[in-house]
């Protein structure tokens, strides 16, 4: 699913994500996962929406929000559960830190379930491997939106700082009395220019000229801990504006890394590039914030 371009570079990204999934389930073992995807923006500049299933059900629905792919891809499954109690606690946390927040009946978009399917499952429509009888991952997954303004890095950085609080054992589950520890995952791409994808394909798959320079700029901004990452990200928006908009004609696939930077900044954590590759008009950047968990 994730390596839909069928290349060694996208397959390398899939392998990295699969390894991360193993670490999450076997080593980190969070009580729940909060995920921010490029594919969900709210309708207001200070509004953060939180996904809950429809009609009081437990299972997260899937949104097949992609177009022009083979029919079997619209039959893929990823079975995960939500938690209304945890979603409500996240809403309270956001509102206590100055955000407007709503619980919204919505499924997981493909910016969530496609990489999560790679990370946590072995079955797909082509493999012949049957799905499990219960959950693909027995950890609640709650999706949180971006705001409507993808140029507002300050607010998205603040969102990351607020979500960082969920990584400590400070969310009390009323039903059990247990203190829960969350994990934050953000989903986008280091370079995402679908407008130029057809041009690159027509040119035999040539890598567009802006892809490698932008990947290098982003990596330097994220891994340089001697200066505030928000300052560096805003410098990309201003000083390197032309390069940014070549790499991201619209910024929704870039903003999740701004949120992740806010998460890391609160604990002054290092950022490590786990994988990157340039492919046509895309960049497969995968980053880890914090210490490397050992298997």
Buried (B, 14 or more C-beta within 10 A) or exposed (E): BBBEBEBEBBBBBBBBBBBBBEBBBEEEEBBBBBBBBBBBBBEEEBBBBBBBBEEEEEEBBBBBEBEEEEEEBEEBBBBBBBBBBBBBBBBEBBEEBEBBBBBBEBBBBBBBBBBBBBBBBEBBBEEEEEBBEEBBBEBBBBBBBBBEBBEBBEBBBBBBBBBBBBBEEEBEBEEEEEEBBBBBBBBBBBBBBEEBBEEBEEEEEEBBEBBBBBBEBBBEBBEEEEEEBBEBBBBBBEEBEEBBBBBBBBBBBBBBBBBBBBBBBBEEBBBBBBBBBBBBBBBBBBBBBBEEEEE
